[in-house]
Amino acid sequence: MKFFVDSADIDEIRDLADTGLVDGVTTNPSLIAKSGRDFTEVVKEIVEIVDGPVSAEVTATDVDGMVEEGRKLAKIADNIAVKVPLTWDGLKACRALTQGGTMVNVTLCFSANQALLAAKAGATFISPFIGRLDDICLDGMQLIHEIRAIYDNYDALETEILAASIRSANHVKESALAGADVSTVPPQVLRDLAKHPLTDKGLDAFLADWKKTGQSIL
């Protein structure tokens, strides 16, 4: 599974990218707003840090506006993935941008039918929102299973499943088990994947025993 960082915080992205575990980055208008910085400047900094896909979202809602904004965003760097919403106009924009050689991330997916349409439109990534479905008492993870099953039925569908709206380390694990190609995660969730109380307990015991020997490796 690939890991994308879901953030517009340059310091967080740089710190996590230094681990070699980050395959890409996703941003959205809300994350940019939190950063309090200029959108284009943030995106330009991110693509200098990460070699993999960097999703930058359009703000237009009509097909012509999305295509125009998407083409402008794609000029920032070769690894830009233009993010468009899963609407009829978004699907049309996806087709136009994809045919022009631009990676496209179709976002705000909440059903398997939507995911099928996005794949038919040539989406590079489809972003089903797990956490937001859970919020309204639906099973977000079931959606990942459904999309995986549909995509696997047809060799011609090459769209990657990008599990989004990840809220916990357990969401990441369940997404991997369901066959998602990518999880886009907040920085803290990515760090949480390495945590386990028994790891901490075991390390404390090893260090305590080592101290008793009075030895030093250096």
Number of C-alpha atoms within 10 A of each C-alpha: 14 14 19 30 26 25 22 27 19 14 10 14 22 16 12 15 19 11 8 9 13 20 19 27 28 25 23 18 14 10 15 19 12 11 15 11 12 10 17 13 9 17 23 15 13 23 20 11 16 20 17 16 21 28 28 25 24 22 15 17 16 14 19 15 15 26 24 14 16 28 17 12 23 20 11 13 15 16 19 28 29 31 30 29 22 22 19 14 19 25 23 21 27 33 20 21 24 18 12 10 10 23 25 31 31 33 24 20 21 18 17 20 12 19 30 17 16 30 23 16 23 24 30 22 26 29 26 28 22 24 20 18 18 14 10 9 9 13 14 25 20 17 22 28 17 16 23 19 14 14 19 12 10 9 7 10 18 15 22 18 24 26 31 28 22 22 16 16 18 13 21 24 13 15 26 17 13 18 16 21 17 23 27 26 25 21 17 13 19 22 12 12 13 9 11 9 8 9 11 10 10 11 12 12 12 10 10 11 11 12 11 8 8 7 8 7 3 3
